[in-house]
Amino acid sequence: MGVEENPELPKSVLRHLEPGEQVFFSIRKKISLEKPKWLLVTDRRIIYLDEKVLGRYELKAIPYQKLEQVTVKLGVMSSEFVIEGEENITLKLGWMNKEEARKAINAIKDALNAIALEPVSIDVNKKLTSETWILKKPRELVTRTAPAGAVITHPPATTEDPYEEMKKLKELYEMGVISAEEYEEKRKKLLERI
């Protein structure tokens, strides 16, 4: 079972990357005679690719706006890596070892911190023979559309400098993570604090 970090990406992944999307972290795992499995962390989403024979593949992507929680259970012999998103999207990856799982969850944390207004944290519960790491995305990234089409956003509870928040907010808007309406609404709230 070989593992490579940041190897050359397969064409099936490159075909699905959006213009300007950057891959921050990737793990490729080859299990026995099977085609490789991939986990990629980009600046916009988490991508899982399971390559099959004859050019077939299964690809699942969870954008950060729909990400809810990442849980890693590290045991003595194996690890379980679970990525949960809205709309009952769940990815379970049992093929990573402890070190790979730690690197992957930290890459997701770093990617979220690059776009979040409030810092992302990881809760670690260490026992004698196991560890559980849980990452929940910041509240301000939780955005859902109400049935009438109104957008409900949970604002961050933060004491960060409003000028810094304004800068991050503009970056989120320019990256296409938030809409023009969300940008204007949050910008006005920040201006009130200045």
ROVO-852584 format. One record per residue (C-alpha): x, y, z. Coordinates in pm, whole numbers, plus 32768, in hexadecimal, padded with zeros to 4 digits. Layout:
XYZ...
//
This chain:
80008000800080B181387F89805B829B7FE780CC83D47F34809385397F9E806086417E9080A985597D6D804985BB7C0B7ECE85D27C017E0884E87B1F7D52856E79EC7C0185137A887C4486107BA07CD5871B7ABD7B9C870279E57AC3875D7B117B9288797BA77AF689CF7B797BBB8AE77ACE7CB58B747BC87C718A647CCC7DAF8A0E7D8C7DFC88BA7E237E9F88F07F787EC687867FDE7E95862E7F447EC384C87FB27ECA83A37EC37EA182457F4C7ECC81087E847E317FDB7F2F7EAA7E8B7EA47E467E657D347D367F707D3C7D5A80BA7C877DC181DA7D6F7CD8829B7E547D0F84117E847CB485187F867CF2867F7F197CCA87C07FDE7CA488F47F027C668A617F4C7AF08A247F0F7A9688BE7F6C7AF9875D7FCD7B0586627EB07B0484E77EC87B5C841C7D947B4A82A17D7A7BE682377C317B5A80FC7B917BD380227A737B94807C79057BA081F479497A7081F47A2F7A7382AF7B797997832C7C9379C784977CFC792085457E21795C86AF7E8178EA87717FB2790788EC7F96796B899580DC78178A4380EC777488EB810A7879885181F177FA8813835078F9873C84047A35866D83D47A74855484CC7BAD848184DF7BBB835285C27D1F82D685E67D43817886737E71809A86AB7E4F7FE185607D7580C084887CCD821084647B78828283F17B5C83D0834179F4844F83227994858E826A782B85FB829E7774870081D57617878881A6751586C280E07588857C818576D9857D80D177CB849D818B79218422811E79BD830881EB7B2982C081A07BBB819A825D7CFC818581977DCC8295823B7EC88252834B7EEC8332847D7FEC841F83E77F2E8447829F7DE98487835A7E90859184367F25863E83067DD88634824D7D0986C8836B7E1087D983A17E098829822B7C8D884F823D7CB2892D83717DB48A0782BE7CD78A2381887BAC8A8C825C7C818B8583207CE98C2481D67B7E8C81818B7ADD8C9582E57AA78DD283AE7ACC8D1884F67BD98C0F85337B8D8A9F850B7BDF89BA862C7C0C884586517B9A8791878B7C7A866D87E97C12855888D77D41847B89207D13832F89D17E07821A8A237DF3816988D27D34825E87F77D0183CA879A7BD1847C870C7BF985C786557AC3869586007AC587CA8524798688978505797B89B88415794C8B1A849D77E98B9784C1780E8CB283C7783F8BB582AE76F08B128301760C8BA681F874C38B0D818D73B98B89809F725D8BA0813971348B1D806D70CB8C7F800B72288CBD7F7D72A38D94809F74048D4B811374348D0F828775988D40830076178D0E846077088E2E84A5784D8DEB855B78728E3B86CA79CA8ED586B57A938FF4873F7B859003861A7BE9915285897ACF91C4849D7BD19235839A7C6690D683907B0C903D83797AB99129825A7BF290B681A17B988F4681D27A328F89816D7AA3902880267B858EFC7FE27A5C8E108019798C8EDA7F257AA18EE57E1F7AD28D6C7E3D795E8D387E0079238C987F5578148D967FB0771A8E4C7ED3770F8FC47E9475DD8FDE7F79768E8F27809577C38FFF806076FB91448074763990D281A77772906D8268783291A181EF772492898278772C91D683CA78A791FB83D87893936E837D77A893A184A678BC931D858D79C4940E8507
//
